[in-house]
Amino acid sequence: MQRSIQELLPDNRCFGCGTLNPRGLGVKSYVEGDEVVCRFQPSPDHMAGPTHVVYGGIIASVIDCHSVCTAIADAYRAEGRAIGSEPRLWAVTATLNVTYLAPTPIGEPMVLRARVREVKGRKRVVECVVCSGGRECARAEVLAVQVPAEWSDAGAPPAR
């Protein structure tokens, strides 16, 4: 069985996708050909004011994690290395621009498809589309910036 990008990244405590964060969203992203795909099932806790749609902040969080992990996977690919291999590669969000196109139903899985559109040194521009309930619900552009691996450890709480 294929492991997600997040499962291959050591010491990931991210709220959205960290395997070491038991209270996080549990976002998992998989390389499928020339794009990275995430299937995320919102829970009733992820509702907006109307209880039948997903809160926009949750949508943005899932897009953020999925897109940054897409950029990290692309950085490893560019170096001809396995995801998670040493020395570690890490990236953070510099900008996140989300356009909400339609309500995202809470009872349907969200399917995110992302790809790196442009690489400029340490920066990667990632495009992401969110579909749910048979229609496109959001589009996003994320600028992910590669940072030193040690950056991810700064101020990290001890593993539990």
C-alpha positions as semicolon CSV with decimal commas, in nm:
position;residue;x (nm);y (nm);z (nm)
1;M;0,000;0,000;0,000
2;Q;0,130;0,346;-0,090
3;R;0,227;0,568;0,201
4;S;0,123;0,932;0,203
5;I;0,376;1,213;0,171
6;Q;0,299;1,307;0,532
7;E;0,379;0,956;0,655
8;L;0,719;0,979;0,485
9;L;0,812;1,312;0,648
10;P;0,985;1,269;0,986
11;D;0,889;1,479;1,290
12;N;0,578;1,634;1,133
13;R;0,366;1,795;1,407
14;C;0,152;2,013;1,177
15;F;-0,210;2,065;1,282
16;G;-0,337;1,987;0,934
17;C;-0,119;1,696;0,828
18;G;0,125;1,602;1,102
19;T;0,134;1,233;1,182
20;L;0,262;1,330;1,530
21;N;-0,041;1,551;1,602
22;P;-0,324;1,333;1,736
23;R;-0,568;1,628;1,738
24;G;-0,492;1,743;1,385
25;L;-0,694;1,705;1,067
26;G;-0,500;1,404;0,938
27;V;-0,457;1,531;0,582
28;K;-0,289;1,271;0,359
29;S;-0,152;1,342;0,013
30;Y;-0,046;1,091;-0,252
31;V;0,161;1,136;-0,566
32;E;-0,047;1,018;-0,863
33;G;0,136;1,074;-1,189
34;D;0,211;1,442;-1,239
35;E;-0,019;1,564;-0,964
36;V;-0,071;1,510;-0,592
37;V;-0,414;1,398;-0,472
38;C;-0,580;1,421;-0,132
39;R;-0,915;1,275;-0,031
40;F;-1,039;1,438;0,289
41;Q;-1,366;1,353;0,463
42;P;-1,489;1,650;0,668
43;S;-1,650;1,569;1,001
44;P;-1,959;1,739;1,147
45;D;-1,719;1,941;1,368
46;H;-1,586;2,109;1,052
47;M;-1,913;2,287;0,974
48;A;-1,962;2,652;0,898
49;G;-2,259;2,851;1,034
50;P;-2,485;2,643;0,810
51;T;-2,439;2,286;0,932
52;H;-2,444;2,128;0,584
53;V;-2,128;2,300;0,452
54;V;-1,760;2,295;0,547
55;Y;-1,613;2,599;0,726
56;G;-1,385;2,795;0,491
57;G;-1,096;2,790;0,738
58;I;-1,092;2,410;0,735
59;I;-1,092;2,414;0,354
60;A;-0,799;2,659;0,359
61;S;-0,610;2,444;0,612
62;V;-0,650;2,129;0,401
63;I;-0,541;2,320;0,089
64;D;-0,242;2,465;0,277
65;C;-0,110;2,131;0,401
66;H;-0,179;1,948;0,077
67;S;-0,009;2,217;-0,130
68;V;0,299;2,252;0,092
69;C;0,343;1,874;0,091
70;T;0,309;1,883;-0,289
71;A;0,596;2,136;-0,294
72;I;0,808;1,926;-0,057
73;A;0,752;1,612;-0,268
74;D;0,849;1,809;-0,580
75;A;1,169;1,931;-0,413
76;Y;1,269;1,572;-0,332
77;R;1,182;1,465;-0,688
78;A;1,396;1,748;-0,830
79;E;1,692;1,620;-0,627
80;G;1,628;1,261;-0,736
81;R;1,568;1,148;-0,377
82;A;1,303;0,956;-0,187
83;I;1,056;1,169;0,010
84;G;1,176;1,198;0,370
85;S;1,535;1,096;0,298
86;E;1,823;1,279;0,465
87;P;1,907;1,557;0,453
88;R;1,546;1,653;0,516
89;L;1,367;1,903;0,297
90;W;1,104;2,128;0,454
91;A;0,885;2,411;0,328
92;V;0,645;2,667;0,474
93;T;0,359;2,874;0,336
94;A;0,450;3,223;0,219
95;T;0,112;3,302;0,061
96;L;-0,221;3,123;0,042
97;N;-0,482;3,258;-0,197
98;V;-0,814;3,071;-0,194
99;T;-1,112;3,143;-0,415
100;Y;-1,430;2,978;-0,288
101;L;-1,651;2,889;-0,584
102;A;-1,935;2,689;-0,430
103;P;-2,041;2,557;-0,089
104;T;-1,850;2,242;0,005
105;P;-2,092;1,979;0,140
106;I;-2,001;1,844;0,484
107;G;-2,121;1,491;0,408
108;E;-1,911;1,442;0,094
109;P;-1,537;1,381;0,065
110;M;-1,325;1,668;-0,061
111;V;-1,089;1,571;-0,343
112;L;-0,790;1,800;-0,386
113;R;-0,561;1,791;-0,689
114;A;-0,241;1,993;-0,681
115;R;0,060;2,045;-0,900
116;V;0,366;2,266;-0,898
117;R;0,323;2,533;-1,164
118;E;0,651;2,718;-1,119
119;V;0,985;2,684;-0,941
120;K;1,197;2,990;-0,855
121;G;1,497;2,892;-0,643
122;R;1,362;2,796;-0,299
123;K;1,006;2,895;-0,397
124;R;0,739;2,678;-0,554
125;V;0,403;2,800;-0,678
126;V;0,141;2,529;-0,630
127;E;-0,204;2,527;-0,789
128;C;-0,478;2,334;-0,610
129;V;-0,838;2,253;-0,703
130;V;-1,097;2,128;-0,450
131;C;-1,396;1,926;-0,571
132;S;-1,681;1,782;-0,366
133;G;-2,028;1,657;-0,439
134;G;-1,953;1,644;-0,810
135;R;-1,845;2,006;-0,853
136;E;-1,549;2,238;-0,816
137;C;-1,578;2,417;-0,481
138;A;-1,250;2,606;-0,449
139;R;-0,927;2,694;-0,629
140;A;-0,607;2,804;-0,466
141;E;-0,256;2,920;-0,533
142;V;0,005;2,858;-0,265
143;L;0,359;2,991;-0,255
144;A;0,569;2,743;-0,060
145;V;0,924;2,837;0,042
146;Q;1,189;2,582;0,126
147;V;1,351;2,644;0,465
148;P;1,635;2,467;0,647
149;A;1,525;2,134;0,799
150;E;1,629;2,258;1,144
151;W;1,361;2,524;1,117
152;S;1,092;2,260;1,170
153;D;1,251;2,160;1,502
154;A;1,274;2,511;1,651
155;G;1,067;2,524;1,967
156;A;0,908;2,185;1,902
157;P;0,757;2,020;2,209
158;P;0,896;1,681;2,301
159;A;0,734;1,390;2,120
160;R;0,472;1,211;2,328
